[in-house]
């Protein structure tokens, strides 16, 4: 009798387990959720489109199960195939492309130089940076390449300063206020925090009015070939995130609070408004922005001398969305 009851319970449990398994399989098949991994390379506000897409549920809406990853090696993980998409600057992806890898930008967030050159209070001119310690995120990253661009405009080079790999914005702010470095480039609105710490804005790169492809959504040509429909839905989520950013400050600030790890309303508002003013409803990458990057790279990378900036972008999916009228319809 006891064995019969035990066998009955075992069979019942087995039926329940099988039922749950089949339900999970059916749900995954029915929703068609494709798993993707998306990296971002900094906690700057220009990275916020991805954050809004995540917190706003837009990847789920487009049948995508997205794992969002913060890494200082965004280009390396993308090229290695460890992630499918990544947000990074045109300068960072261009270096890899010029050296034989296959990254392409499919959407652009920022197409001009916006950084501020932040220095310790005793420095009064660019020339006074000679012999000083300059903090960058890491060699080859945007903060490094943009600083080289600034030096060149004033007849200086990396031989005139000491470049130090310090880390992302928080680490550089600490190093600057503590005197470990003398200058760094910061994206708005992080320069406000530097000023609150007693540092000085020596130069606003926006005044240069120079086309420069900053942050954008990057994938590889391999992904575009093998997972084109997935890439289409990722881009659709991205475009919808821009619309959400421009029309829903509450969700946007919630995304900024999560990824920038702050609940300070002033800092959230500054970061939100910074991105809202920069990003365009139709995020076409900038050909002229890539021209600037390639020209700057020609002294360091021989392949840059003959590179075509059009090879660094793929706007075919964005054009599909645009021509269909989908983007315009979001704003009606």
N, C-alpha and C positions, 0 to 999 in steps of 0.2 A: 504493500500500500504506500509506504513511504517512498519507495523507489519510483512508483508511478507518478506521485505528485512532483517529485524532484525532476523527473523526465519532462513532465508537463511544463514546469516552470522554465526549464532549460530551453524547450522548444519555443515557448512564448517569448523568452528573452531574445532568442535568435531571430524570431520573426520581427521583433521591434527593432533590433540592430540593423537587419537587412532593410527594413522599411525606411529607417532614418538615412541609411547610406544611399538608397535609391532616390529618396527625396532630395538629398544634397546634389546628387549627380544630375537629376532632372532639373533642379533649380539653376545649376551652373550652365547646363545646356540651354535651358529656356531663356536665360538672361543674356547668353552669349558674351559674358564678361571676359574680355581678354586681359591677361595680366601683363602689365608693363612696369618698368622701373625707370624713374625719371630723376636725374641728378640736378642739383643746383650748386653753384660754386661759391656763393657769398651770401651774407645776410643784408645786403644793400637793398633799398626800396625797389630798385629796378628789377629785382628778382620776384617781385610780388605778384605778377600775373599768374605764375605757377601756384603760388600759395592760395590765391583766391579760387583758382580752378579746383584745388583740393578741398578747401574748407566749404566752398559753395556747392559741393557735390556734383560738379559738372563732368568729371570723369565717369562717375557712376551713371549719370544721366545718359552718357554716350557709350554705355556698355563696356566700360573699362575699369579694371581693378588696378589702381595705380599705387605703387610704392614710391614715396618721395624720399630722396636720399640727399643729405648734405655731405659733400665731400670736397676737399681741397684739390682733388685730382679728377675733376669732372671730365676733362678732355681725355685723360688716360683711360678712365673706365668706359667712356663712350667708344673710343677707338678699339678697345679690347673686347667690346661686345658685352660687357658686364651690365650696362644699362642700355636702354633703347633710345632715350632722348635725354637732352640735358640743356639747361639754361647756362649760357656763358657769353663772354664778350666775343666780338668778331676778331679781336686781336689774338685771343687765346686759341680759337679754332683755326685761325689762318695759319699760325705757325705749324700746326699739325698737318694741315692741308698742303702747305708748301714743302713739307718733308715727306710727302707720299701717302699720307692717310686720306680717308674719304669722307670727312665730316662736311655737312652742308647746312646752312641756316635756312629754315623754312618760315620763320617769322621774326621780325625785329621789334624790339621795344624802344630802343634809344638810338638816335642817329646823329647826335652831335656831342661834342665834348661838354660835359657838365661839371666835372670835378673842381674842387677847390684845392689849391696848394696851401697846406696848413703848416705853419712854422712856429718855433718857439719865439717868445716876445722880443728877444734881442736881435733877431734877424730882420733886416729892413729892405733887402733887395735880393734878386735872384743871384747876382754876382757873389753875395755873401754866403751862398751855399757851397762854395768851393771848400773842399776839405771837410765838409760836414757829413753826418750820418743820415742817410735817407732810408726810411722804412717802407718796404713794399710787402704786399701779400706774399708773393713768392716770385722767383725769377721766371719770366715768361708770361706772368699774369697781367691783367689790365693795368693795375697800379704801377707795375714796373715799366711796361711799354709806353704808357701815357707819360710817365715821368721822363723817359728818354726823349719823347717828342718835345716836351717843354724845354729840356736842356738844349736841344738842338736849335730851337728858335732864338736862344740867347747866346749862341756860339759856344756852348759847353757840351761836354759828353760825360759818359759814365766814368771816365778816367779822372774827372775833376771832383768826384764825390765818392763816398763809401756807401754802397748799397747793401742793405741788410734785409734778409727774409724774416719778417716779424710775425706775419699772420693776418687774420681778417681784421675788420675795423675795430672791434673791442680791444684786441691786443695792441694794435697800433696807437690807439688813444692812450692806453696805459703807458706804453713806451715813450710816447711824446710828452705826456704830462710828467713822467718820472725822469725825463732827461736822458733816456737811453738812445733816443734818436732826436734829430733836430728838425726834421720835416717829413711830411708824407702827403699823399693825395687822398682826399676823402670825397665820396659822393654825397650830394645833398640828400637828406637834411643832417647827415652826421657831422657836418662842419659846425653846426650849432652847438653840439655837445663839446666839441673842441674849444669853441669860444667860451663856453661856460667854464671850462677848465683853465682859462686864461691864455689860450693859444691865439694865434693871429692868422687871418686869411691874407696871404701875400698875393695870391693871384686867383682870379675866377676864370677858368678855362672857357666858360661860355662866351666870354668877350672875344675869343678868337674867331667865333662863328665858323668853326672848321667841321666839315662833314666827317663823322667818325662812327663806325658801327659799334655801338656798345652792346648791351645785353640783348640776347635773342634766343629763340628756341632752335636747337641744333639736333640733327640726327645724322645718320650716315646714309650713303647711297645704297648700302646693302639693305638697310631697313626699308628704305623707300621702294626697293625692288621686291623684297620678300614679304613685307608686311604693309603694303600700300593702304589697305583699308583701315588698318590700325592707325597708321600715320594720319590718315584723313580724319578719323575721329579724335585723335589727340589734338590736331590743329583746330578742329571745330570747337573742342572744349576750351582751347586757348583763346579763340576769338570771342566765345561766349563769356569767358572770364574777364576780358577787357570791357565788354558791355556791362557786366556786373560791377566791375570796379568803378565805372563811370556813373552808375545809377544807384548803387546800393552801398553807401559808406559803412553801414553797420556790419554787414558780412565782410567787407573788405578789411575793416579795422580788426575784426575778430581774427582774420587770417594773419594780419601783421602782428597782432599780439601773440599768436601761437608761435610763429616762426622767428620773430625778433625777440621773443621772450621778455615782453614788457607789457605792463598795464598802465603805463604813464600816458594819460590822455593827450598831453601836448606832443609827446614824441610820436604817438600813433597818428595824430592829425598831421604832423609835419611829414611823416613818411608817406601817408596816404595821399596827401595833396601833391607831393613831389612826383609820384608815379602817375597820378591822374592827369597831371599837366603834360607829362612827357609822352605817354603812350597814345597811339592813334587807333581809331576804330579798325582801320585796315592796316595791319602791321607788316607792310612790305619791307624787307631788308633794304638797306641803302647801298646802291652800287657806288655812289660817290664816297660813302663811308668806307667801303672796302678798298677803293682806290687809294685813299689816304693811308690805310693800314699797310697795304702792299708796298706803297712807295717808301714808307718808313722802314719796312723790313728789308728793302733791297740791299742795304749795306751789310746786313747780317746773314741773309739767306739768298744764295745765288739764284734760286728758282724764282724769286720774287721779281727779278728783272724782266721776265717774259710772261708773268702770270696774268690771266684774264680775270678781272673781278667778278664777272658773271658766273665763273666756275665755282664760286664760293657760296652761291645761293641756289635754291630750287623753289620757285614760287608757283609751281604748277598746281599744287593742292590749294594754295591760297587763291589763285586765279579761279579755280573751279568754284569755290565758295562765293567769291566776289561776283562772278558772272551770273551765278544762279540767282543773285539778288538776296541771298540769305543774310549777309552782313547788314545791308541797308534796312532789311525788314526788322532787324533787332532794335533799331532806333526809331521805329515808327510808333 
